[in-house]
Amino acid sequence: MNRTAFLNFKPQHNLEATADMVGSAIPKQFHRLHKIAQWLALGLLAALTGCSSLPTIASDMPPAKAQPIQLEGARGPLSVQQSKAILARLQSRGKETSIFDRHLALEEAIVGSPLTVGNKVVLLQDGPATFQAMFTAIRNAKDHINMETYIIEDDEVGKRFADALIEKQSQGVPVNFIYDSVGAMNTPKEFFKRLTDSGIKVLEFNPINPLTARKGWELNQRDHRKLLIVDGQEVFLGGINISSVYSSGSFSPRSKRRPDGSPPWRDTHVHLQGPVVSEFQKLFLATWEKQKGAPLAPSNFFPQLRNQGKEVVRAIGSSSDEPYSLIYATLISAINSAETSIYLTNAYFVPDPQFLAALKDATQRGVDVKIILPGNTDSGLVFHAGRSFYDKLLSAGVKIYERRGALLHSKTALIDGVWSTIGSTNLDWRSFLHNDEVNAVILGQEFGAQMQAMFDKDLASSNPITLEQWRQRSLGLRLKEMAARIWEYWL
């Protein structure tokens, strides 16, 4: 089976009528004006940025039996018999689900990157634990450091990272650094000059200034990845940017508010060691080449990797240069394969029609679907656009919760207790169409149990949203939702 065997590309710019979210409180004439405004906005922005579309993923594909799933280890591909034995052990320790014999075959066809065994996976919650682990890895670097981030700020945390990277460069360890031009637009150029003056190779992804663009001016295509790869042997990825907003944890009673009065940020990262690291290294080097970065210093980017643990992991990277988002395709495939539970935690939730339908279809199959979303946010447009879908989701039986006491920025999913993903990908059009993103998919009940415990912990700090309660929201909120939906494709 190849990638296009069950992908039917259809534009999904379907801007639905908004009467369902505003109800009878808004005159019909207003709906007509709103619809006109929608299409005017679409026409203008399409002319400026061009339009992409999402693939349609078939939900009724039978298990692919022609090509058995083959895993890869530290020394290359495992035999079919070895792969079957490992997958059988994973399935026997998990819940009764077809995700191992149905979903994996589809995912292999969609994504193409190998499932790797022998990995060690450490779940990292919030900034303090993540930064501490990252600084330890940087200090211990011997051969090279490759780092890629959407945001790096010129604050206490940003300066600490700059100091740590400059120190390693001075010790003869080459450091290569990619940052997004829009994400770091408030970071002064002097911050990056200090890095380059030390010998660090710094690459600005799709510069805002068209005069400095190296591969065409693509303002709408952003690098939203968060990657730190050390010596080609360990990798960190997830939702955490390099910023002091993550300086305090989100669960401690003493961390309810940051010094400036704003709430702490709740986010999730993961630390991986083992054969899968080389797949993330390929993604970093491909971005460097695509952005026409300067030649890199000779380094052992792909050392011989040993087994570090027992986890089965797949690296998935998506880029706006590709025909469709690999992360979107595999996530829809996993949701369509779910049999018992779908637990999503996400910062920016603006689902397209197919994603919305997949969640609603899952509830009709008896799957327990729960979504934890922010109770407050740093992006009002995304916040209100996402809320405009609550009525439809709640009516279909999806359970929605809003995180309190922290600004939720996590991007995680747990399906059937055995399929987990952590990464930079939000559940919105921007992540699925316009951004470079990176996720790890981890298979198995043991890591799934850690994800479940984390989800339950966030659930205990969240407020349930009921349909009756939601339909009593104010006219002002309904108007904000309607206005935000105009821009959903670009948010």
ZANUVO-879565 format. One record per residue (C-alpha): residue in three letters; x, y, z. Coordinates in pm, whole numbers, plus 50000, padded with zeros to 5 digits. Each point is the difference from the previous one (the first is absolute). Example, Ala and Ser with C-alpha at 12.3 -4.5 7.8 and 13.67 -1.06 7.14 Angstrom:
BEGIN
ala512304955050780
ser501375034449934
END
This chain:
BEGIN
met500005000050000
asn501395034549915
arg499185033550159
thr497465010149739
ala498074967350005
phe497495013850245
leu500635037549993
asn497475018949794
phe501085036349989
lys497125024250030
pro500185036350111
gln498515003250346
his499535037550023
asn496404992750094
leu498815030250195
glu496754988250150
ala497015021850070
thr500295015750344
ala496324999250097
asp500664970050226
met502325020450222
val498095032450020
gly496474986250009
ser496955021649957
ala501655029050180
ile501475013449672
pro497825011849709
lys500224980649673
gln501235031149822
phe503054999450226
his500734964249893
arg500005010449635
leu502365029050072
his502224976750200
lys500154975149715
ile500975027349755
ala502725011350240
gln501284964450022
trp500484996549628
leu501525034649964
ala502534991250267
leu500734966649837
gly500465016049661
leu502375026550130
leu502174976650204
ala500004973049734
ala501365025549755
leu502715009350247
thr501034965650123
gly498594973249774
cys497834971750125
ser500844964750106
ser497594972050075
leu499764970250230
pro499804964149877
thr496894979250047
ile500914968850197
ala497824969649937
ser498494987250325
asp498874966049872
met503254985249875
pro500414963150083
pro503224988650170
ala502884999749756
lys501224964049997
ala502184999849691
gln502965016350171
pro500594991050366
ile501255027150231
gln503774998950033
leu501745016650291
glu503525014450007
gly502544996350277
ala503445013450074
arg501534977849730
gly497405005249731
pro496724982849903
leu498804971150215
ser498774968349839
val496284996049938
gln499874973850277
gln501755023150250
ser497685028949908
lys496904978350041
ala501184988150341
ile500585035350128
leu496645012749872
ala498274969550150
arg501515007850340
leu498865036249973
gln496504989149908
ser499784974050277
arg500905026050264
gly497525025449861
lys496255002549986
glu497944980349749
thr500475021449694
ser500744995749632
ile502395029550007
phe503014977049967
asp498774980149700
arg497945027149825
his501405034050081
leu503694991449975
ala499654987549644
leu498245032049899
glu502515021750182
glu502914982249834
ala498495007149659
ile499305036550085
val503185010050178
gly502754978349859
ser502355004850300
pro500864968050188
leu498714987950332
thr503134996250210
val500544978050305
gly502505002850283
asn499235035950099
lys499935016250342
val497235025850044
val499775024650292
leu496855020950036
leu500765036050102
gln497285022350144
asp500385037950003
gly503005022649957
pro502144994350311
ala500384962249950
thr500475003949625
phe502595027750017
gln501974981650268
ala500214968649783
met500935020449692
phe502775019050178
thr501444967150129
ala500094986049647
ile501615031749863
arg502694999850271
asn500834963749917
ala500175005249622
lys503184986549841
asp499525001549621
his497295024749896
ile496755017350098
asn497155005949754
met497185022050130
glu496805012149833
thr497315021650162
tyr497075021849911
ile500595025650279
ile503155009550187
glu499695031050215
asp502645023850129
asp499024993350361
glu501454980550291
val499374965849842
gly501075010949653
lys503255014350136
arg500704967750192
phe499644979849681
ala502165024649808
asp502714997850268
ala499884962050003
leu500234997349620
ile502805025749976
glu501974981350267
lys499754967349806
gln501035017349678
ser503045014250180
gln500884964450107
gly500114988949637
val496524984649982
pro498305013449684
val496585015450065
asn497425004749723
phe496915020350082
ile496745006249807
tyr497425025350116
asp496775011749839
ser499985036049877
val496415006950107
gly500204980650326
ala503095019450108
met499035033449844
asn500175017350341
thr503464986550076
pro502655026549919
lys502514992649726
glu502775006150252
phe498934967950177
phe500724979349688
lys503145020049914
arg501464989150332
leu499434963849893
thr501525004549654
asp502965019650138
ser500824969750216
gly500144977649692
ile496524984650029
lys498324994949663
val496635017850020
leu497244996249740
glu496905022249984
phe497054980049863
asn498085018349723
pro501135035450091
ile497325026750036
asn502195023549800
pro499584989449634
leu503435014249918
thr501634973450217
ala497864970749877
arg502064971349859
lys497314978449836
gly497185023449910
trp497965021550237
glu497614976650185
leu498725020550289
asn497104976650079
gln502184968650027
arg501494998150349
asp502324976550190
his498024990650311
arg502264971050099
lys501794997450334
leu502994976649966
leu503234995650190
ile502304972349874
val503244993250187
asp502804979049848
gly497464982449779
gln499204978350303
glu497195017850184
val497175023149900
phe497545022850177
leu496735010549838
gly496535011950092
gly498225033050051
ile502465019750213
asn501675030749849
ile503065017450143
ser498325025950221
ser499665009950365
val496224994849981
tyr500914963850084
ser502095008750304
ser497434987050251
gly498114967350013
ser496264999249949
phe499004975150269
ser501735014150309
pro497765021450227
arg502895024550031
ser500055004849623
lys496475012549945
arg501265033149865
arg503255011049843
pro501795031250135
asp498275022149742
gly496594987450110
ser499384977649698
pro499174962950046
pro502724973349966
trp500194981249671
arg499054963349987
asp501914980849732
thr501434965949915
his503304988849852
val501674966149952
his503634988250020
leu500934971449767
gln503114978449973
gly500544971049765
pro499724991749628
val497135024449934
val502335029850060
ser501464996249650
glu496545005949850
phe499725033550180
gln503545008649896
lys498974994749636
leu497165024950048
phe502325026750141
leu502574995849723
ala497285000549734
thr498745033350135
trp503525014350001
glu500474989649638
lys496555011949893
gln500685034250152
lys503405001549827
gly501985002650319
ala503785003849998
pro502064967849975
leu500124982350336
ala503204991350181
pro500954963149964
ser498234980550274
asn498924964650073
phe496325007349940
phe499084963149973
pro501994980150255
gln499414963050053
leu497095000050244
arg499454973450265
asn496754988850151
gln499195022150299
gly496604986650106
lys496954980449891
glu497785026349842
val498744998549641
val500095035049850
arg499375016649664
ala501285034749906
ile497595020549790
gly500855033349846
ser497685021649791
ser500905028649769
ser497975024349794
asp502194989949705
glu498454965250000
pro496724990749827
tyr498264995050334
ser500704999450373
leu501304965950103
ile499115007450362
tyr496425008949905
ala499654968449794
thr501304976850270
leu497945016850273
ile496794996749800
ser500924963849931
ala500514993450372
ile496705016550093
asn498184979749734
ser501574968350144
ala499115007750364
glu497794974950176
thr499955009950367
ser501315035350069
ile501345032049845
tyr501555024950244
leu501295032449848
thr501745029050173
asn500715029749779
ala500725037150015
tyr498485012149674
phe496924981249879
val498405010849672
pro499004966949836
asp499364996249627
pro496814981949887
gln501694965849966
phe501575001750347
leu496665010750144
ala498244971249824
ala502614974850121
leu499375009750363
lys496234998749957
asp500194966349824
ala502134986350284
thr497355008750259
gln497394982449786
arg502184968650017
gly499905002250380
val503515014250035
asp500565022150306
val501195033249854
lys501365026350240
ile501755032449907
ile501835023250241
leu500305035449861
pro501175033350145
gly497805019450239
asn502005031149908
thr502475006249721
asp502625022049841
ser498064999649670
gly496475013650024
leu499134992949637
val500924963150024
phe498334997250340
his496635012849879
ala500194982449661
gly500524967050182
arg497125006450237
ser497685004749702
phe500144962049951
tyr499004991250356
asp496274997249932
lys500424974749719
leu502554979550193
leu498034999750325
ser496824991049812
ala501844970249846
gly501134987250340
val503565013450006
lys501005010350353
ile501765033850020
tyr501995014050292
glu501795033350042
arg503245001550197
arg499975024650289
gly502865015650194
ala502494998449713
leu500405009349637
leu499744966549820
his502554995749721
ser500314961849980
lys499484980549678
thr499424963450090
ala497694971249917
leu499334965650149
ile497894974949808
asp498794966550136
gly502585002950276
val502754987549767
trp500555026449729
ser501575032550122
thr501335030749828
ile501855030650128
gly501295028349787
ser499635035349871
thr496804994749799
asn496855018750097
leu496574988349886
asp499455028949762
trp500355009149635
arg503305018550053
ser501784969450139
phe498514976549742
leu500545022149694
his502485028150050
asn502584989350260
asp502954976550021
glu499154977950300
val501504969650172
asn498424972850215
ala500984966950156
val497564970950005
ile500644975350282
leu498304965950007
gly499254978550300
gln498044998250321
glu502875008750235
phe500615034549856
gly496265003149941
ala499494996150376
gln502305029950059
met498055020149747
gln496744989650167
ala501285011250341
met501025033749853
phe496625003949829
asp498174991650322
lys502085025650187
asp499095027149749
leu496384988550006
ala499895005250377
ser501115036149940
ser497395006349730
asn496375011049990
pro497504978549808
ile497935018049736
thr496414987749975
leu497715005749703
glu497345016550216
gln502575023350153
trp501555007949662
arg496735009849839
gln499485026050269
arg503155019449908
ser499685036949925
leu499305016649667
gly503395017050027
leu501804966450006
arg497954987749704
leu500985030549796
lys503684994950085
glu499764963849886
met498345009849675
ala502595026849925
ala502914976950081
arg498684972449771
ile500535023049699
trp503754995550045
glu500134963150096
tyr502004989249695
trp502885023950086
leu499984999250381
END
